[in-house]
């Protein structure tokens, strides 16, 4: 698993947070609260999938004030609607005693692990482009689609999903291989932050590569790993 926690009984916990991104005057990136929640939930969902789990309940931690709560819930629902899966129950808490100058929130998901696909001979690819900050708003066509990923999982095209975070592609590969000296070749920037996991790493069975290229399109790129 990547950043997920197995709490026993095949229950998996994942989470992601966001700070300084929202509708407050002092926010560094100004976007609707609904968008902020969508991308925080997106990371938590991808972490669930990376652990071969599906979310069954969601907690929103809202530090932006009561006026943001419904928009945060709506953003989470937008994600699940896009992915084509029912939205789990949503609960959480709002900080109303203190007024913060910047927006802050987090999304936590509790999921149930399913049987992992049998791992055969596979090849690693990147899907999407590492984007951060305002790039996420301005280059939406380069973001890995959760709908496309879900369908690939359902059809057995993908053996493993690994979201890329702020450390960049190279450090994620080194975590996967367990070798801090691993090197990679890709057309993408290997050290740039991927913000809300706008790019993911995919292990694709060699027998499924042709199908994967058709399914993912031009955002799928080969990743050469040298250990």
Secondary structure, 3 states (H helix, E strand, C coil): CCCCEECCCCEEEEEEEEECEECCCCCCEECCHHHHHHHHHHHHHHHHHHCCEEEEEEEEEECCCHHHHHHHHHHHHHHHHHHCCCCCEEEEEECCCCCCCCCEEEEEEEEEECCCCCCCCEEEEEEECCCCCCHHHHCHHHCCCHHHHHHHHHCCCEEEEEECCCCCHHHHHHHHHCCCCCEEECCCCCCCCCCCCCEEEEEEEHHHHHHHHHHHHHHEEECEEEC
